């Protein structure tokens, strides 16, 4: 599975789906060399989409952030987030009441339409929460972990309401060898405590891939065989791409390191079609 350079492999596809964190950028910012290689993909006529489980920023904000970090030219329509999927679900399924959330005010503003009243879990009174009609796990920041996770558990014990996980990532890299617990990890903890199954958006679920596939087919004719999904995490990027039926490439610039990749692939049974050091190698 260890193969030629990223550009050599990518050249065999018409569309490249890229994860964001660990592929395009990391805890230090933009991965050096990424801008040149993405520009080269464009020069070769490749269609690019960024598929990210980051639900804390809108596509417009993601595009602006890329530009600030030095990656110019990424348009909002080229960024597809798990937050977009959660936003569509809430717009279709939750029509009234208050929606409680764990996360930042910015992520709540993006995810929740103006017609829905967003309330941080920290502001909830559990004796007066009968009008709360949904619970959303948005971000790992913006709240008191001890108090607000306990409040979330008790809210979901009391109320029979949907619980939506806008970012399914269990962890994310914060340094070369260190990770931090992400929103999906918090949600998994609460699911285990309550013995419940929440509604998860983002990779590896196929909804994001379907949305990206429909999106690129507005501008041409693409088959799944024309697409390469590139990511740094087996359980989200690679599993999601495999389930959707596109070719997958695991890069070793984020959650998966070179020294552990072989044992992780063997132990999980999640097999990428290609493995490269990074998208700049």
C-alpha positions in Angstrom: 0.0 0.0 0.0 3.0 2.4 0.3 3.0 4.0 -3.0 4.4 6.7 -5.3 4.1 10.5 -4.6 0.7 12.1 -3.9 0.7 14.1 -7.2 1.5 11.0 -9.2 -1.4 9.1 -7.7 -3.8 12.1 -7.7 -3.1 12.6 -11.4 -5.2 9.4 -12.1 -8.4 11.0 -10.8 -10.7 13.9 -11.9 -11.7 15.0 -8.4 -9.8 15.1 -5.1 -11.6 15.1 -1.8 -9.3 16.3 1.0 -9.7 16.2 4.7 -8.7 19.5 6.4 -7.0 18.9 9.7 -4.0 16.6 9.4 -3.9 16.8 5.6 -4.0 20.5 4.6 -3.2 22.0 8.0 -2.1 21.0 11.5 -1.6 22.5 14.9 1.1 24.8 13.6 -1.0 26.1 10.7 -0.9 25.3 7.0 1.4 22.3 6.2 4.4 23.7 4.3 4.1 23.0 0.6 0.3 22.4 0.6 -0.5 25.6 -1.4 1.9 24.7 -4.2 0.5 21.2 -4.6 -3.1 22.3 -4.5 -2.3 24.9 -7.1 -0.7 22.2 -9.2 -3.8 20.1 -8.9 -5.8 23.0 -10.2 -3.3 23.5 -13.0 -3.9 19.9 -14.0 -7.7 20.4 -14.1 -8.6 18.6 -10.9 -11.7 19.4 -9.0 -11.0 19.9 -5.3 -13.3 19.7 -2.3 -12.4 20.0 1.4 -14.5 17.6 3.5 -14.1 18.4 7.2 -15.7 17.3 10.4 -15.1 20.8 11.9 -18.5 22.1 12.7 -17.3 25.2 14.4 -17.1 27.4 11.3 -19.2 28.0 8.2 -17.7 27.3 4.8 -17.3 31.0 4.4 -15.4 31.2 7.6 -13.3 28.1 6.7 -12.4 29.8 3.4 -11.3 33.0 5.1 -9.3 31.0 7.6 -7.5 29.1 4.8 -6.6 32.4 3.2 -5.3 33.9 6.4 -3.1 30.8 6.8 -1.7 31.2 3.3 -3.9 28.9 1.2 -5.5 31.3 -1.3 -8.3 30.4 -3.7 -10.4 27.9 -1.6 -13.9 29.0 -2.3 -16.8 28.5 0.2 -18.5 26.1 -2.2 -15.4 24.0 -2.2 -15.7 23.4 1.6 -18.2 20.8 2.8 -18.6 20.5 6.6 -20.3 18.2 9.0 -22.0 21.3 10.3 -23.7 21.8 7.0 -25.3 18.3 7.3 -26.4 18.9 10.9 -27.8 22.3 9.9 -29.9 20.7 7.2 -31.2 18.1 9.6 -32.2 20.7 12.2 -33.9 22.8 9.6 -36.0 19.9 8.4 -36.7 18.0 11.6 -36.7 20.5 14.5 -39.4 23.2 14.0 -39.9 24.8 17.4 -38.7 25.1 21.0 -35.2 25.7 22.3 -32.1 23.7 21.1 -29.5 23.1 23.7 -25.9 22.9 22.7 -22.3 22.1 23.8 -19.9 24.4 22.0 -19.1 27.9 21.2 -21.6 30.7 20.4 -20.1 31.0 17.0 -20.7 27.4 16.1 -24.2 27.6 17.4 -24.9 30.7 15.3 -23.7 28.9 12.2 -25.6 25.6 12.8 -28.9 26.9 14.2 -31.3 28.8 12.0 -32.7 32.1 13.3 -36.1 30.4 13.8 -34.6 28.1 16.4 -33.7 29.4 19.8 -30.2 28.2 20.7 -29.3 27.9 24.4 -25.9 26.8 25.8 -26.2 23.9 28.2 -24.6 26.1 30.9 -27.7 28.3 30.9 -30.2 25.5 31.3 -32.4 25.1 34.3 -33.2 21.4 34.4 -36.4 22.1 36.3 -37.7 24.3 33.4 -36.5 22.6 30.2 -39.7 21.0 28.9 -39.5 23.3 25.8 -36.0 22.0 24.8 -36.6 20.0 21.7 -33.1 18.9 20.6 -29.6 18.6 22.0 -26.6 19.3 19.7 -22.9 18.5 20.3 -21.1 21.2 18.4 -17.5 21.7 19.7 -15.1 20.7 22.4 -14.7 24.4 23.5 -16.9 27.1 24.9 -18.2 25.3 28.0 -17.3 23.9 31.5 -16.6 20.2 30.8 -17.5 18.9 34.3 -20.7 20.9 34.9 -22.0 21.1 31.4 -21.5 17.4 30.5 -23.2 16.4 33.7 -26.1 18.8 32.8 -26.2 17.2 29.3 -26.5 13.7 30.7 -29.4 14.8 33.0 -31.2 16.7 30.2 -31.1 13.6 28.0 -32.3 11.4 30.9 -35.2 13.7 31.5 -36.2 14.6 27.9 -36.9 12.2 25.0 -35.3 14.4 22.4 -33.0 13.9 19.5 -29.3 14.3 20.2 -27.3 15.5 17.2 -23.5 15.1 16.9 -22.3 17.7 14.4 -18.6 16.6 14.6 -18.0 12.9 14.9 -14.3 13.1 15.4 -13.3 11.4 18.7 -9.9 13.2 18.9 -7.6 15.6 17.0 -3.9 16.2 17.0 -2.6 19.2 19.0 1.1 18.5 18.7 3.3 16.1 16.8 2.7 13.2 19.2 -0.3 14.5 21.3 -4.1 14.5 20.8 -7.1 16.1 22.5 -10.6 14.8 22.9 -12.9 16.1 20.3 -16.7 16.5 20.2 -17.4 13.0 19.0 -15.4 11.6 21.9 -17.6 13.6 24.4 -20.8 12.4 22.6 -19.5 8.7 22.7 -19.0 9.1 26.5 -22.6 10.4 27.0 -24.0 7.7 24.6 -22.3 5.0 26.7 -23.6 6.5 30.0 -27.2 6.6 28.7 -27.0 3.5 26.5 -28.4 5.6 23.6 -27.5 6.1 20.0 -27.2 9.7 18.8 -27.5 11.1 15.3 -24.0 11.5 13.9 -23.0 13.7 11.0 -19.7 13.9 9.1 -17.3 11.2 8.1 -17.5 8.2 8.0 -21.2 8.6 7.4 -22.0 8.8 3.7 -24.2 11.9 3.8 -21.2 14.2 3.5 -19.9 12.2 0.6 -23.2 12.1 -1.1 -23.4 15.9 -0.8 -19.9 16.4 -2.2 -20.7 14.0 -5.1 -23.9 15.8 -6.0 -22.0 19.1 -5.7 -19.3 18.3 -8.2 -21.8 16.8 -10.6 -23.3 20.2 -11.0 -20.1 21.2 -12.9 -19.5 18.0 -14.9 -20.0 14.3 -15.1 -18.2 12.3 -12.4 -18.3 8.7 -11.5 -17.2 7.4 -8.1 -14.2 5.9 -9.9 -13.1 9.5 -10.7 -12.7 10.5 -7.1 -9.8 10.1 -4.6 -10.5 10.7 -0.9 -7.4 11.8 1.0 -7.4 11.7 4.8 -5.2 11.1 7.9 -7.7 9.0 10.0 -8.7 5.5 9.3 -12.0 5.5 11.2 -13.4 8.6 9.5 -11.8 9.6 6.2 -10.7 6.2 5.0 -13.7 4.2 6.3 -16.1 6.8 4.9 -14.5 6.8 1.5 -14.4 3.0 1.4 -18.1 2.8 2.4 -19.0 5.4 -0.3 -17.1 3.4 -2.9 -14.3 5.8 -3.9 -10.6 5.2 -3.8 -8.9 6.3 -0.6 -5.4 7.5 0.4 -4.2 7.6 3.9 -1.6 10.3 4.6 0.8 10.1 7.6 0.8 13.9 8.4 -1.9 13.9 11.1 -3.6 11.3 13.3 -1.8 8.3 11.9 2.0 8.1 12.1 4.4 6.0 10.0 5.5 3.8 12.9 1.9 2.7 13.7 0.2 2.7 10.3 0.7 -1.0 9.6 -0.6 -2.3 12.9 -3.5 0.1 12.8 -4.6 -1.1 9.3 -4.2 -4.7 10.4 -6.1 -4.3 13.7 -9.0 -2.2 12.3 -9.4 -3.9 9.0 -9.8 -0.5 7.4 -7.7 -0.6 4.3 -6.8 2.4 2.2 -5.9 2.0 -1.4 -2.9 4.2 -1.1 -0.6 5.4 1.7 1.6 8.5 1.3 3.7 10.5 3.7 1.6 13.6 3.0 0.1 15.6 0.1 3.3 17.4 -0.3 5.4 14.2 -0.6 
